[in-house]
Structure formats: structure tokens, C-alpha cells
Amino acid sequence: MPVGNPWPDIDKAYRPGGNLFTDSIVSLDARTGALLWWHQVTPEDWEDKDLVAAPVVYRDSEARDLLVFAGKDGYVRAIDRDTRQEVFHTPVTTIVTSPDTPSTSGIRTCPGYAGGVEWNGPALDPLNNTLVTGSVDVCFIVRLGATKYSATEANFGGTVEPDGPATGWVTAVDAETGQVRWKYHAEKPVVAGVTPTAGGVTFTGDLNGNLLVFNSKSGELVSKVKTGGALAGGVVTYEAGGKQYLAFASGNLSRNAFGTLGVPSVVIMGLGARAAATSATAPASGSSPTGAANLAKGRKVYEQVCASCHGPDGNLVAGHALSTLESRRDRAATLAYIKDPKPPMPKLYPDLLNQQSLVDVTSYIYEDLVH
């Protein structure tokens, strides 16, 4: 199983040593729970390079039992399960080597934090003997800060802010050598599940709401379909009544500062099927006139975009509790700040939120969260 990164994320002096078994693949006896072996990728991690996706196990043509995994360091790695030796490691996004320690003046790190391979890891395509992986291509400026433990407030030992645009990749590598067979540069991060099929096509999606369909052998993009919401979950294909269907989750809400909005939905498509419904989406950005605040829509925007960092009650970020916001800013100043925030808060306007959405969410904050 994969293990996450140590805390505090940035201030590694707070936790000296290798920090076993963080950033590691750990093998346990399934019957007793006894520790069998482990492989640590990043000792003393300060760049949030945790391993977040389940590994893949298979036997190759040389009868080696391989374990393949990927993480937020941006590599796909293969381990021989008998010798514990690394067989290959292949980069699947932009990687910039960082110093051994963080700095208060700030260090640019790629990928790190929200980059690399996220929730869904490599998928084995036995038809073409490849491993297909989605990834996030983004860099961050990391600044070391002070660490103070609290049971109720988040503290990472510093701050991070995105540096440049966030895009994505879909990469297919040889399952035995790690050599890149093909890759596709997506307009937004790819964190959805990847599903190769026996029919020779591979399905996945990006955070811009695109369902992506590839020729599994060549990597040619066969189809690109707007779904109305960011794709970040599983993609499954199945047969019912003699007909093939595709089902996937659209409208991801979890820490979605890099993609599009949308109502959380399960979308089902069928070969040759006519469109039966459309997904509701957030208003597109633009210069349309702004109307009166809609608290229901403001609540939806807050839950979709803001709650993952600020918490459902608005009081998760230390020193920035929304319950006391009125003592620091009036509504107009808050709206202006959301429109053009200071790091590490992401800039959401105009790509993700339009002026009406800003009005709606600002009103919701003051009407429901400030007290």
C-alpha cells in the first residue's frame, strides 16, 4: 500500500530523520498484518511528494513479479517484488531538482504539492504491454515558515503558491522497460482514473471537464467530449443487454482550483446513444451583467471551491477564520480580494468564477458564515 507524506509538510527540521514509513510503498502480510518490506522514495520529504495512488502488480515476459506505482514526485516506478530492486523510473510530468532543504525566501519546485500523479495511478494495458498514467504539470513557490501544532487548525510549516499554469499529461510507457511509447498534453491536469480496454481504446478525463478517448496503441486522440464538470474519479466500461456503456464521475469538488465547476454527477454514455440530458454547470466567465446575489448559488460555489481549504464552517485556515471576517473587511473589499487574492490563495477569476459567482459567494459568506 502507498503512504502519504510526513507532517509538517515543509518544515522538515521539526521532524528530523528519514521519517519512515512516509512516501513509501509498504508490503504487509495480508493474514497477520506483519511488516514484510518497504520501499521509501523520498526520505525527509519537504515537497509533499506523498504516494497517493494504489500500485499495480503483474508478471512480465521474463517472469518477474513487478510492482508499479506513481506519486507526486512525478515518476512512474517499477520494483521487482522478489529482489526489491528498482527496475525503472520514468518521469511523466515536468520535474525540476530542488535543494535538500526549504528556504524562507522561497524555492521553485516542480511538480510538488498539487502536481505529479495524484489519486488514480498507473493502469496496465495487457493488450499493448503498456502502463498508462495521468499526471499534473504545475510548479510551486515554497516558503519555509513557523510550525505550531494545533488540533483544530491546519499548519504546514510554511506556505505554497502556484507558479504558472497547471496542465496535464497522459503517458503510456513500456510495462517492462519504462520507455515512453506515447504521451498527450492535456489542457488541464489529469487526475481521473485511466481505463484501457480490450477493444483497443483507453478512457480518461481532465479537470477541464473533457472525457478523453485514445487509440491505446498509438496514443491518437480519438474523441474529446465536454461533460460539464471536472473528471477526477473512476471510469468504467460494461455491457448490459448486449450493448456497451461507459460510466464516469463528473463534477469533482475536492481542491479543484485548477479546473472547471459542475454538479457532481455520474454520466453514462452508450455506443450510438442519443444525448438524454445535460449536466448543470457554473455560469461561464465573461462580461454579462451582474444580478442580485443568489445565496443558494453562493453556497454551492463555496462548497465546490472554497470549503476544501477553508472548511465547511469557514474556520479551518489559521488566522483567516471567516467567522471574524467582518472585523477585517467589508463585503466590497472581500469581493475584490477573492477576485485578486494574495498567495497561497489561488486566483479563481475569471477562469473558474465569473463576476456573478463572486457576488453570490461573497454574500453567502457574510450571510451564513460571519457571526
C-alpha positions in Angstrom: 0.0 0.0 0.0 1.1 3.6 -0.6 1.8 6.0 2.3 1.5 9.8 2.4 4.0 12.5 3.3 5.2 13.5 6.9 3.8 16.5 8.8 4.6 19.3 8.8 4.8 19.2 5.1 7.5 21.9 4.7 9.3 22.3 8.0 11.4 19.1 7.9 13.6 20.4 10.8 10.6 19.8 13.1 10.8 16.1 12.3 14.5 15.1 11.8 15.4 11.7 10.3 14.2 9.7 7.4 10.6 9.7 8.6 9.8 6.0 7.9 7.4 4.9 6.5 6.3 8.1 4.8 6.5 8.5 1.0 6.8 4.7 0.9 5.3 1.6 -0.6 4.7 -0.8 2.3 4.1 -4.6 2.0 2.2 -6.3 4.8 1.2 -9.9 5.3 -2.5 -9.9 4.5 -3.3 -12.6 7.1 -1.3 -11.2 10.1 -0.5 -7.6 9.3 3.2 -8.2 9.8 5.6 -5.8 8.0 7.3 -7.7 5.2 9.3 -5.0 3.3 9.1 -1.4 2.2 10.5 1.0 -0.4 10.8 4.6 0.6 11.0 7.1 -2.3 11.7 10.4 -0.6 13.2 10.4 2.9 12.9 13.7 4.8 10.4 15.0 2.3 9.5 18.7 2.4 7.8 19.0 -1.1 4.7 17.0 -0.4 5.8 14.1 -2.6 3.4 11.5 -1.0 2.3 8.4 -2.7 -1.4 8.6 -3.1 -2.5 6.0 -5.7 -2.7 2.3 -5.4 0.1 0.3 -7.0 -0.2 -2.1 -9.9 1.1 -5.7 -9.7 1.7 -8.0 -12.7 4.2 -10.6 -14.1 6.2 -9.6 -17.1 7.5 -11.7 -20.0 10.7 -12.5 -18.0 8.6 -14.0 -15.2 9.4 -11.1 -12.9 6.8 -10.1 -10.4 6.7 -6.4 -10.7 5.0 -3.7 -8.6 4.5 -0.4 -10.3 3.5 2.9 -8.6 3.5 6.6 -9.1 3.4 9.6 -6.8 3.5 13.3 -6.6 7.2 13.4 -7.4 6.2 12.9 -11.0 7.7 9.4 -11.7 6.3 6.0 -12.6 8.5 3.4 -10.8 8.7 -0.4 -11.1 10.0 -2.6 -8.3 11.0 -6.3 -8.6 8.9 -7.8 -5.8 11.4 -10.6 -5.2 14.7 -8.7 -5.2 13.2 -5.4 -4.0 15.3 -3.7 -6.7 14.1 -0.8 -8.9 13.6 -1.9 -12.5 12.8 1.6 -13.9 11.6 5.1 -13.1 10.2 7.3 -15.8 9.1 10.9 -15.5 5.6 11.7 -16.6 5.5 15.4 -16.0 7.9 18.4 -15.6 10.5 17.8 -12.9 12.9 20.3 -11.5 15.5 19.2 -9.0 15.2 21.1 -5.7 17.7 21.7 -2.9 17.7 19.4 0.1 16.1 22.0 2.4 13.4 24.6 2.1 14.1 28.4 2.5 12.2 31.3 4.0 13.0 33.3 0.8 11.2 30.7 -1.4 12.1 27.9 -3.7 10.5 26.9 -7.0 9.7 23.2 -7.0 8.2 21.1 -9.8 5.9 19.2 -9.5 5.3 19.1 -5.8 2.2 19.8 -3.7 -0.7 19.5 -6.2 1.4 18.2 -9.0 2.7 14.8 -10.2 0.5 11.7 -10.1 -2.5 12.2 -7.8 -5.4 10.0 -6.7 -5.5 7.5 -9.6 -2.3 5.8 -10.5 -1.0 3.7 -13.5 -3.3 1.4 -15.4 -1.9 -1.8 -17.0 -2.9 -2.3 -20.7 -2.0 -6.0 -21.3 -3.1 -5.8 -24.9 -0.2 -3.4 -25.7 2.0 -4.2 -22.7 2.0 -0.6 -21.5 1.2 1.3 -18.4 -0.9 4.4 -18.9 -0.8 7.2 -16.3 -2.4 10.6 -15.9 -0.5 13.5 -14.2 -0.5 17.1 -13.2 2.1 19.5 -14.7 2.4 22.5 -12.3 5.2 24.3 -10.3 5.0 26.0 -6.9 6.9 28.5 -4.9 7.5 27.1 -1.4 8.4 29.2 1.6 9.5 27.9 4.9 7.6 29.2 7.9 7.0 28.5 11.6 5.4 25.3 12.8 2.9 25.3 15.6 0.7 22.3 16.3 -3.0 22.7 16.8 -5.7 20.1 17.0 -8.2 22.4 15.2 -6.1 24.5 12.7 -4.1 23.5 9.6 -0.4 24.3 9.7 2.1 23.1 7.1 5.3 24.7 8.3 5.2 27.2 5.6 3.3 28.4 2.5 3.0 27.4 -1.1 1.7 29.2 -4.2 1.3 28.1 -7.8 3.9 29.4 -10.2 2.5 29.3 -13.8 -0.4 27.5 -15.4 -1.5 24.0 -14.5 -1.8 21.5 -17.3 -1.8 17.7 -17.5 -0.3 14.6 -19.3 -1.4 11.2 -20.3 1.6 9.0 -20.7 2.0 5.4 -21.9 5.2 3.6 -21.0 6.5 0.1 -21.8 5.5 -2.2 -19.0 8.9 -3.9 -18.9 11.4 -1.2 -19.6 9.6 2.1 -18.7 10.4 3.5 -22.1 7.8 6.1 -23.2 5.6 4.8 -26.0 3.3 7.9 -26.4 2.1 10.9 -24.4 -0.6 13.5 -24.7 -0.5 17.0 -23.3 -3.9 17.9 -21.8 -5.2 21.5 -21.3 -5.8 20.9 -17.6 -4.5 18.3 -15.0 -5.4 14.7 -15.5 -6.3 13.0 -12.1 -9.1 10.8 -13.3 -8.9 7.1 -13.5 -7.4 5.6 -16.7 -9.2 2.6 -18.3 -7.6 0.7 -21.1 -9.9 -1.7 -22.9 -9.6 -5.0 -24.8 -11.2 -3.1 -27.7 -8.1 -1.0 -28.2 -9.2 2.3 -26.8 -8.3 4.0 -23.5 -10.6 6.3 -21.5 -9.7 9.1 -19.0 -10.6 12.7 -18.5 -9.1 16.1 -17.3 -10.1 18.8 -14.8 -11.4 20.9 -17.6 -14.4 18.6 -18.0 -13.1 16.7 -21.0 -13.7 13.0 -21.5 -10.6 11.8 -23.4 -10.6 8.7 -25.6 -7.3 7.4 -27.1 -6.1 4.8 -29.5 -4.3 2.6 -27.0 -1.5 1.6 -29.3 -0.7 4.9 -31.0 -1.9 7.5 -28.5 -4.0 9.2 -31.1 -6.9 11.2 -29.5 -10.0 9.5 -30.9 -12.6 11.6 -29.1 -12.8 14.6 -26.7 -16.2 15.2 -25.1 -17.2 18.1 -22.8 -19.0 16.6 -19.8 -19.9 19.7 -17.8 -17.7 19.1 -14.8 -14.1 18.2 -13.9 -13.2 14.5 -14.1 -11.3 13.2 -11.1 -12.8 9.8 -10.3 -13.2 6.4 -11.8 -14.0 5.5 -15.4 -15.7 2.1 -16.0 -17.0 0.3 -19.1 -19.5 -2.5 -19.1 -22.1 -4.4 -21.1 -25.8 -4.6 -20.4 -28.4 -6.0 -22.7 -25.9 -6.7 -25.4 -24.8 -3.0 -25.5 -21.6 -1.4 -24.3 -21.7 1.6 -21.9 -19.2 3.9 -20.3 -19.8 5.5 -16.9 -17.7 8.1 -15.1 -17.9 10.7 -12.4 -18.1 14.4 -13.5 -18.1 17.5 -11.3 -15.2 17.0 -8.9 -15.4 19.2 -5.8 -12.2 18.3 -4.0 -9.5 21.1 -4.1 -10.5 22.0 -7.6 -8.7 25.3 -8.1 -7.2 24.1 -11.5 -10.4 23.1 -13.3 -14.0 23.7 -14.2 -17.0 23.6 -11.9 -20.1 21.4 -12.3 -22.7 19.5 -10.4 -21.4 16.1 -9.0 -22.8 13.6 -11.4 -22.5 10.1 -12.7 -22.5 10.3 -16.5 -23.4 7.2 -18.6 -22.7 7.0 -22.3 -23.6 4.2 -24.7 -22.3 3.4 -28.2 -24.7 5.1 -30.6 -26.8 6.5 -27.8 -28.5 9.9 -28.2 -27.9 12.5 -25.5 -30.6 12.2 -22.9 -29.7 15.0 -20.6 -27.1 17.8 -20.0 -25.2 18.5 -16.8 -25.8 21.7 -15.0 -22.6 23.8 -14.7 -21.5 27.0 -13.1 -22.0 30.2 -15.1 -19.3 30.7 -17.7 -16.9 33.6 -17.1 -17.5 36.7 -19.1 -18.8 40.2 -19.1 -22.5 39.5 -18.7 -24.4 41.9 -16.3 -24.3 41.0 -12.7 -27.6 40.5 -10.9 -28.7 40.3 -7.3 -26.9 37.9 -5.0 -28.2 34.3 -5.1 -27.4 32.7 -1.7 -28.2 29.2 -2.9 -25.7 29.5 -5.8 -23.2 31.2 -3.4 -23.5 28.2 -1.1 -22.9 25.8 -4.0 -19.8 27.8 -5.1 -18.4 27.8 -1.6 -18.9 24.0 -1.2 -17.4 23.3 -4.6 -14.4 25.6 -4.4 -13.8 27.2 -1.0 -14.7 24.6 1.6 -11.8 22.2 0.8 -9.3 24.8 2.1 -11.4 26.9 4.5 -13.6 24.1 5.9 -17.4 23.7 5.9 -17.7 26.4 8.6 -15.0 28.7 7.2 -12.6 28.4 10.1 -10.0 25.9 9.0 -7.3 28.3 7.9 -5.3 29.6 10.9 -5.5 33.4 11.2 -8.1 33.6 8.5 -11.3 32.5 10.1 -14.3 33.6 8.0 -16.4 33.9 11.2 -14.5 37.1 12.1 -14.1 38.4 8.5 -16.4 41.4 9.1 -14.0 42.9 11.6 -11.3 42.8 8.9 -13.1 43.7 5.6 -16.4 44.9 4.3 -18.2 43.0 1.6 -16.8 45.1 -1.3 -13.2 44.6 -0.1 -13.8 40.8 0.4 -15.2 40.5 -3.2 -12.2 42.4 -4.5 -9.8 40.2 -2.6 -11.4 37.0 -3.9 -11.1 38.4 -7.4 -7.4 39.2 -6.9 -6.1 37.3 -3.9 -2.7 37.1 -2.3 -0.9 33.7 -2.4 -1.3 31.0 -1.3 -5.0 31.5 -2.1 -5.5 30.6 -5.8 -6.7 33.0 -8.3 -10.1 31.8 -9.5 -11.4 34.7 -11.5 -12.1 34.8 -14.4 -11.1 31.2 -15.4 -13.2 29.4 -12.8 -15.5 32.0 -11.3 -17.3 34.9 -13.1 -18.4 38.2 -11.5 -21.9 36.8 -10.6 -20.3 33.9 -8.8 -18.1 36.3 -6.8 -21.2 38.3 -5.8 -23.0 35.1 -4.8 -20.3 33.5 -2.8 -19.4 36.8 -1.0 -23.0 37.2 0.0 -23.2 33.6 1.2 -20.0 34.1 3.4 -21.4 37.2 5.1 -25.0 35.9 5.5 -24.1 32.3 6.7 -20.5 32.1 7.9 -19.8 35.5 9.5 -21.1 35.9 13.0 
